[in-house]
Amino acid sequence: MNYYVEVLKKYAVFSGRATRKEYWMFVLYNVIISIIIGIISGLIFGKTADGSSNDVLGGIYSLAVLLPSLAVLVRRLHDTGRSGWWILIGLIPLIGTIILIVFLAQKTKAGDAKYGQTQAAA
């Protein structure tokens, strides 16, 4: 949970680097929290007449973590030696998303890059 809190402390910080572990732990916690919120929202609001659910709580949570999610994604790209603008490759259907996931899974680019010093492995 420490990585999740650290990312939220840097709510809208797009400069610097984020380690692979920091990024993927944030993603994991986001998925877990989203599932829990979905369950709670389903219990509170139930289903509509057409069978769909009214996920107000999920929408609020998604808006709350949108900026930190983008910020940690950009910092993760910086850690691999890429510009944050590479995030836009995800707009290409399927192929762009796959390429972005490959970039995010790569190891840290060693040395002092133009995006800041490499963080110590935690």
CNS distance restraints for C-alpha pairs under 8 A (distance, minus, plus):
assign (resid   1 and name CA) (resid   5 and name CA) 6.43 0.50 0.50
assign (resid   1 and name CA) (resid  29 and name CA) 7.39 0.50 0.50
assign (resid   2 and name CA) (resid   6 and name CA) 6.16 0.50 0.50
assign (resid   3 and name CA) (resid   7 and name CA) 6.23 0.50 0.50
assign (resid   3 and name CA) (resid  22 and name CA) 5.46 0.50 0.50
assign (resid   3 and name CA) (resid  25 and name CA) 6.36 0.50 0.50
assign (resid   3 and name CA) (resid  26 and name CA) 6.23 0.50 0.50
assign (resid   4 and name CA) (resid   8 and name CA) 6.36 0.50 0.50
assign (resid   4 and name CA) (resid  22 and name CA) 7.74 0.50 0.50
assign (resid   4 and name CA) (resid  25 and name CA) 6.92 0.50 0.50
assign (resid   4 and name CA) (resid  26 and name CA) 4.94 0.50 0.50
assign (resid   4 and name CA) (resid  29 and name CA) 6.77 0.50 0.50
assign (resid   5 and name CA) (resid   9 and name CA) 6.14 0.50 0.50
assign (resid   6 and name CA) (resid  10 and name CA) 6.60 0.50 0.50
assign (resid   7 and name CA) (resid  11 and name CA) 6.46 0.50 0.50
assign (resid   7 and name CA) (resid  22 and name CA) 7.81 0.50 0.50
assign (resid   7 and name CA) (resid  26 and name CA) 7.25 0.50 0.50
assign (resid   7 and name CA) (resid  68 and name CA) 6.58 0.50 0.50
assign (resid   7 and name CA) (resid  72 and name CA) 6.72 0.50 0.50
assign (resid   8 and name CA) (resid  68 and name CA) 6.16 0.50 0.50
assign (resid  10 and name CA) (resid  68 and name CA) 7.11 0.50 0.50
assign (resid  11 and name CA) (resid  67 and name CA) 6.62 0.50 0.50
assign (resid  11 and name CA) (resid  68 and name CA) 4.71 0.50 0.50
assign (resid  11 and name CA) (resid  71 and name CA) 7.26 0.50 0.50
assign (resid  12 and name CA) (resid  67 and name CA) 5.89 0.50 0.50
assign (resid  12 and name CA) (resid  68 and name CA) 5.65 0.50 0.50
assign (resid  12 and name CA) (resid  71 and name CA) 5.77 0.50 0.50
assign (resid  13 and name CA) (resid  68 and name CA) 7.80 0.50 0.50
assign (resid  13 and name CA) (resid  71 and name CA) 5.84 0.50 0.50
assign (resid  13 and name CA) (resid  72 and name CA) 7.95 0.50 0.50
assign (resid  14 and name CA) (resid  71 and name CA) 4.80 0.50 0.50
assign (resid  14 and name CA) (resid  72 and name CA) 7.20 0.50 0.50
assign (resid  14 and name CA) (resid  74 and name CA) 6.13 0.50 0.50
assign (resid  14 and name CA) (resid  75 and name CA) 6.03 0.50 0.50
assign (resid  15 and name CA) (resid  74 and name CA) 7.86 0.50 0.50
assign (resid  15 and name CA) (resid  75 and name CA) 6.29 0.50 0.50
assign (resid  15 and name CA) (resid 115 and name CA) 6.86 0.50 0.50
assign (resid  16 and name CA) (resid  75 and name CA) 5.72 0.50 0.50
assign (resid  16 and name CA) (resid  78 and name CA) 6.89 0.50 0.50
assign (resid  16 and name CA) (resid  79 and name CA) 7.84 0.50 0.50
assign (resid  16 and name CA) (resid 115 and name CA) 5.36 0.50 0.50
assign (resid  16 and name CA) (resid 116 and name CA) 5.29 0.50 0.50
assign (resid  16 and name CA) (resid 117 and name CA) 7.85 0.50 0.50
assign (resid  17 and name CA) (resid  75 and name CA) 4.37 0.50 0.50
assign (resid  17 and name CA) (resid  76 and name CA) 5.81 0.50 0.50
assign (resid  17 and name CA) (resid  77 and name CA) 7.75 0.50 0.50
assign (resid  17 and name CA) (resid  78 and name CA) 5.55 0.50 0.50
assign (resid  17 and name CA) (resid  79 and name CA) 4.89 0.50 0.50
assign (resid  17 and name CA) (resid 115 and name CA) 6.75 0.50 0.50
assign (resid  17 and name CA) (resid 116 and name CA) 6.64 0.50 0.50
assign (resid  17 and name CA) (resid 117 and name CA) 7.78 0.50 0.50
assign (resid  17 and name CA) (resid 118 and name CA) 7.26 0.50 0.50
assign (resid  17 and name CA) (resid 119 and name CA) 7.41 0.50 0.50
assign (resid  18 and name CA) (resid  22 and name CA) 6.12 0.50 0.50
assign (resid  18 and name CA) (resid  23 and name CA) 6.40 0.50 0.50
assign (resid  18 and name CA) (resid  72 and name CA) 6.40 0.50 0.50
assign (resid  18 and name CA) (resid  75 and name CA) 4.99 0.50 0.50
assign (resid  18 and name CA) (resid  76 and name CA) 4.65 0.50 0.50
assign (resid  18 and name CA) (resid  78 and name CA) 7.63 0.50 0.50
assign (resid  18 and name CA) (resid  79 and name CA) 6.04 0.50 0.50
assign (resid  18 and name CA) (resid 119 and name CA) 7.79 0.50 0.50
assign (resid  19 and name CA) (resid  23 and name CA) 6.31 0.50 0.50
assign (resid  19 and name CA) (resid  76 and name CA) 6.30 0.50 0.50
assign (resid  19 and name CA) (resid  79 and name CA) 6.62 0.50 0.50
assign (resid  19 and name CA) (resid 108 and name CA) 6.98 0.50 0.50
assign (resid  19 and name CA) (resid 119 and name CA) 7.04 0.50 0.50
assign (resid  19 and name CA) (resid 121 and name CA) 7.60 0.50 0.50
assign (resid  20 and name CA) (resid  24 and name CA) 6.21 0.50 0.50
assign (resid  20 and name CA) (resid  76 and name CA) 6.83 0.50 0.50
assign (resid  20 and name CA) (resid 104 and name CA) 7.20 0.50 0.50
assign (resid  20 and name CA) (resid 105 and name CA) 6.85 0.50 0.50
assign (resid  20 and name CA) (resid 106 and name CA) 7.74 0.50 0.50
assign (resid  20 and name CA) (resid 107 and name CA) 7.11 0.50 0.50
assign (resid  20 and name CA) (resid 108 and name CA) 7.30 0.50 0.50
assign (resid  21 and name CA) (resid  25 and name CA) 5.84 0.50 0.50
assign (resid  22 and name CA) (resid  26 and name CA) 6.20 0.50 0.50
assign (resid  23 and name CA) (resid  27 and name CA) 6.36 0.50 0.50
assign (resid  23 and name CA) (resid  72 and name CA) 6.39 0.50 0.50
assign (resid  23 and name CA) (resid  73 and name CA) 7.10 0.50 0.50
assign (resid  23 and name CA) (resid  76 and name CA) 6.62 0.50 0.50
assign (resid  24 and name CA) (resid  28 and name CA) 6.09 0.50 0.50
assign (resid  25 and name CA) (resid  29 and name CA) 6.15 0.50 0.50
assign (resid  26 and name CA) (resid  30 and name CA) 6.10 0.50 0.50
assign (resid  27 and name CA) (resid  31 and name CA) 6.25 0.50 0.50
assign (resid  28 and name CA) (resid  32 and name CA) 6.30 0.50 0.50
assign (resid  29 and name CA) (resid  33 and name CA) 6.01 0.50 0.50
assign (resid  30 and name CA) (resid  34 and name CA) 5.97 0.50 0.50
assign (resid  31 and name CA) (resid  35 and name CA) 6.21 0.50 0.50
assign (resid  32 and name CA) (resid  36 and name CA) 6.32 0.50 0.50
assign (resid  33 and name CA) (resid  37 and name CA) 6.07 0.50 0.50
assign (resid  34 and name CA) (resid  38 and name CA) 6.00 0.50 0.50
assign (resid  34 and name CA) (resid  58 and name CA) 6.62 0.50 0.50
assign (resid  34 and name CA) (resid  61 and name CA) 7.78 0.50 0.50
assign (resid  35 and name CA) (resid  39 and name CA) 6.27 0.50 0.50
assign (resid  36 and name CA) (resid  40 and name CA) 6.22 0.50 0.50
assign (resid  37 and name CA) (resid  41 and name CA) 5.85 0.50 0.50
assign (resid  37 and name CA) (resid  57 and name CA) 6.59 0.50 0.50
assign (resid  37 and name CA) (resid  58 and name CA) 6.01 0.50 0.50
assign (resid  38 and name CA) (resid  42 and name CA) 6.01 0.50 0.50
assign (resid  38 and name CA) (resid  55 and name CA) 6.78 0.50 0.50
assign (resid  38 and name CA) (resid  57 and name CA) 7.60 0.50 0.50
assign (resid  38 and name CA) (resid  58 and name CA) 6.23 0.50 0.50
assign (resid  39 and name CA) (resid  43 and name CA) 6.28 0.50 0.50
assign (resid  40 and name CA) (resid  44 and name CA) 6.16 0.50 0.50
assign (resid  41 and name CA) (resid  45 and name CA) 5.77 0.50 0.50
assign (resid  41 and name CA) (resid  46 and name CA) 7.33 0.50 0.50
assign (resid  41 and name CA) (resid  54 and name CA) 7.54 0.50 0.50
assign (resid  41 and name CA) (resid  55 and name CA) 5.83 0.50 0.50
assign (resid  41 and name CA) (resid  56 and name CA) 7.21 0.50 0.50
assign (resid  41 and name CA) (resid  57 and name CA) 6.12 0.50 0.50
assign (resid  41 and name CA) (resid  58 and name CA) 7.41 0.50 0.50
assign (resid  42 and name CA) (resid  46 and name CA) 4.74 0.50 0.50
assign (resid  42 and name CA) (resid  47 and name CA) 7.00 0.50 0.50
assign (resid  42 and name CA) (resid  53 and name CA) 6.73 0.50 0.50
assign (resid  42 and name CA) (resid  54 and name CA) 7.48 0.50 0.50
assign (resid  42 and name CA) (resid  55 and name CA) 7.20 0.50 0.50
assign (resid  45 and name CA) (resid  53 and name CA) 7.61 0.50 0.50
assign (resid  45 and name CA) (resid  54 and name CA) 6.35 0.50 0.50
assign (resid  45 and name CA) (resid  55 and name CA) 7.71 0.50 0.50
assign (resid  46 and name CA) (resid  53 and name CA) 6.40 0.50 0.50
assign (resid  46 and name CA) (resid  54 and name CA) 7.18 0.50 0.50
assign (resid  47 and name CA) (resid  51 and name CA) 5.56 0.50 0.50
assign (resid  47 and name CA) (resid  52 and name CA) 5.59 0.50 0.50
assign (resid  47 and name CA) (resid  53 and name CA) 4.54 0.50 0.50
assign (resid  47 and name CA) (resid  54 and name CA) 6.64 0.50 0.50
assign (resid  48 and name CA) (resid  52 and name CA) 5.53 0.50 0.50
assign (resid  48 and name CA) (resid  53 and name CA) 5.93 0.50 0.50
assign (resid  48 and name CA) (resid  54 and name CA) 7.05 0.50 0.50
assign (resid  55 and name CA) (resid  59 and name CA) 6.39 0.50 0.50
assign (resid  56 and name CA) (resid  60 and name CA) 6.33 0.50 0.50
assign (resid  57 and name CA) (resid  61 and name CA) 6.19 0.50 0.50
assign (resid  58 and name CA) (resid  62 and name CA) 6.02 0.50 0.50
assign (resid  59 and name CA) (resid  63 and name CA) 6.24 0.50 0.50
assign (resid  60 and name CA) (resid  64 and name CA) 6.20 0.50 0.50
assign (resid  61 and name CA) (resid  65 and name CA) 6.35 0.50 0.50
assign (resid  62 and name CA) (resid  66 and name CA) 5.94 0.50 0.50
assign (resid  63 and name CA) (resid  67 and name CA) 7.91 0.50 0.50
assign (resid  65 and name CA) (resid  69 and name CA) 5.89 0.50 0.50
assign (resid  66 and name CA) (resid  70 and name CA) 6.30 0.50 0.50
assign (resid  67 and name CA) (resid  71 and name CA) 6.08 0.50 0.50
assign (resid  68 and name CA) (resid  72 and name CA) 6.03 0.50 0.50
assign (resid  69 and name CA) (resid  73 and name CA) 6.15 0.50 0.50
assign (resid  70 and name CA) (resid  74 and name CA) 6.20 0.50 0.50
assign (resid  71 and name CA) (resid  75 and name CA) 6.19 0.50 0.50
assign (resid  72 and name CA) (resid  76 and name CA) 5.98 0.50 0.50
assign (resid  73 and name CA) (resid  77 and name CA) 6.31 0.50 0.50
assign (resid  73 and name CA) (resid  84 and name CA) 7.84 0.50 0.50
assign (resid  73 and name CA) (resid  87 and name CA) 7.72 0.50 0.50
assign (resid  74 and name CA) (resid  78 and name CA) 6.26 0.50 0.50
assign (resid  74 and name CA) (resid  83 and name CA) 7.56 0.50 0.50
assign (resid  74 and name CA) (resid  84 and name CA) 4.58 0.50 0.50
assign (resid  74 and name CA) (resid  85 and name CA) 7.84 0.50 0.50
assign (resid  74 and name CA) (resid  87 and name CA) 7.12 0.50 0.50
assign (resid  75 and name CA) (resid  79 and name CA) 6.28 0.50 0.50
assign (resid  75 and name CA) (resid  84 and name CA) 7.25 0.50 0.50
assign (resid  76 and name CA) (resid  80 and name CA) 6.64 0.50 0.50
assign (resid  76 and name CA) (resid 104 and name CA) 6.54 0.50 0.50
assign (resid  77 and name CA) (resid  81 and name CA) 6.54 0.50 0.50
assign (resid  77 and name CA) (resid  82 and name CA) 5.23 0.50 0.50
assign (resid  77 and name CA) (resid  83 and name CA) 6.38 0.50 0.50
assign (resid  77 and name CA) (resid  84 and name CA) 5.92 0.50 0.50
assign (resid  77 and name CA) (resid  86 and name CA) 7.51 0.50 0.50
assign (resid  77 and name CA) (resid 103 and name CA) 7.11 0.50 0.50
assign (resid  77 and name CA) (resid 104 and name CA) 6.56 0.50 0.50
assign (resid  78 and name CA) (resid  82 and name CA) 5.06 0.50 0.50
assign (resid  78 and name CA) (resid  83 and name CA) 5.84 0.50 0.50
assign (resid  78 and name CA) (resid  84 and name CA) 6.50 0.50 0.50
assign (resid  78 and name CA) (resid 115 and name CA) 5.83 0.50 0.50
assign (resid  79 and name CA) (resid 108 and name CA) 5.44 0.50 0.50
assign (resid  79 and name CA) (resid 109 and name CA) 6.13 0.50 0.50
assign (resid  79 and name CA) (resid 115 and name CA) 7.45 0.50 0.50
assign (resid  79 and name CA) (resid 118 and name CA) 7.27 0.50 0.50
assign (resid  80 and name CA) (resid 103 and name CA) 7.18 0.50 0.50
assign (resid  80 and name CA) (resid 104 and name CA) 7.61 0.50 0.50
assign (resid  80 and name CA) (resid 106 and name CA) 6.73 0.50 0.50
assign (resid  80 and name CA) (resid 107 and name CA) 6.66 0.50 0.50
assign (resid  80 and name CA) (resid 108 and name CA) 5.14 0.50 0.50
assign (resid  80 and name CA) (resid 109 and name CA) 5.01 0.50 0.50
assign (resid  81 and name CA) (resid 108 and name CA) 7.88 0.50 0.50
assign (resid  81 and name CA) (resid 109 and name CA) 5.85 0.50 0.50
assign (resid  81 and name CA) (resid 113 and name CA) 6.85 0.50 0.50
assign (resid  81 and name CA) (resid 115 and name CA) 7.60 0.50 0.50
assign (resid  82 and name CA) (resid  86 and name CA) 6.99 0.50 0.50
assign (resid  86 and name CA) (resid  90 and name CA) 7.94 0.50 0.50
assign (resid  86 and name CA) (resid 100 and name CA) 7.73 0.50 0.50
assign (resid  87 and name CA) (resid 100 and name CA) 7.11 0.50 0.50
assign (resid  88 and name CA) (resid  92 and name CA) 7.97 0.50 0.50
assign (resid  89 and name CA) (resid  96 and name CA) 4.92 0.50 0.50
assign (resid  89 and name CA) (resid  97 and name CA) 7.11 0.50 0.50
assign (resid  89 and name CA) (resid  99 and name CA) 7.65 0.50 0.50
assign (resid  89 and name CA) (resid 100 and name CA) 6.81 0.50 0.50
assign (resid  90 and name CA) (resid  94 and name CA) 7.97 0.50 0.50
assign (resid  90 and name CA) (resid  95 and name CA) 7.92 0.50 0.50
assign (resid  90 and name CA) (resid  96 and name CA) 4.40 0.50 0.50
assign (resid  90 and name CA) (resid  97 and name CA) 4.54 0.50 0.50
assign (resid  90 and name CA) (resid  98 and name CA) 7.94 0.50 0.50
assign (resid  90 and name CA) (resid  99 and name CA) 7.70 0.50 0.50
assign (resid  90 and name CA) (resid 100 and name CA) 6.13 0.50 0.50
assign (resid  91 and name CA) (resid  96 and name CA) 6.27 0.50 0.50
assign (resid  91 and name CA) (resid  97 and name CA) 7.35 0.50 0.50
assign (resid  92 and name CA) (resid  96 and name CA) 4.54 0.50 0.50
assign (resid  92 and name CA) (resid  97 and name CA) 6.99 0.50 0.50
assign (resid  93 and name CA) (resid  97 and name CA) 6.82 0.50 0.50
assign (resid  94 and name CA) (resid  98 and name CA) 6.21 0.50 0.50
assign (resid  95 and name CA) (resid  99 and name CA) 6.19 0.50 0.50
assign (resid  96 and name CA) (resid 100 and name CA) 6.11 0.50 0.50
assign (resid  97 and name CA) (resid 101 and name CA) 6.20 0.50 0.50
assign (resid  98 and name CA) (resid 102 and name CA) 6.27 0.50 0.50
assign (resid  99 and name CA) (resid 103 and name CA) 6.27 0.50 0.50
assign (resid 100 and name CA) (resid 104 and name CA) 6.21 0.50 0.50
assign (resid 101 and name CA) (resid 105 and name CA) 6.16 0.50 0.50
assign (resid 102 and name CA) (resid 106 and name CA) 6.40 0.50 0.50
assign (resid 108 and name CA) (resid 118 and name CA) 7.59 0.50 0.50
assign (resid 109 and name CA) (resid 113 and name CA) 7.88 0.50 0.50
assign (resid 109 and name CA) (resid 118 and name CA) 7.68 0.50 0.50
assign (resid 110 and name CA) (resid 118 and name CA) 6.39 0.50 0.50
assign (resid 111 and name CA) (resid 117 and name CA) 6.81 0.50 0.50
assign (resid 111 and name CA) (resid 118 and name CA) 6.20 0.50 0.50
assign (resid 112 and name CA) (resid 116 and name CA) 6.09 0.50 0.50
assign (resid 112 and name CA) (resid 117 and name CA) 4.67 0.50 0.50
assign (resid 112 and name CA) (resid 118 and name CA) 6.25 0.50 0.50
assign (resid 113 and name CA) (resid 117 and name CA) 6.44 0.50 0.50
assign (resid 113 and name CA) (resid 118 and name CA) 7.75 0.50 0.50
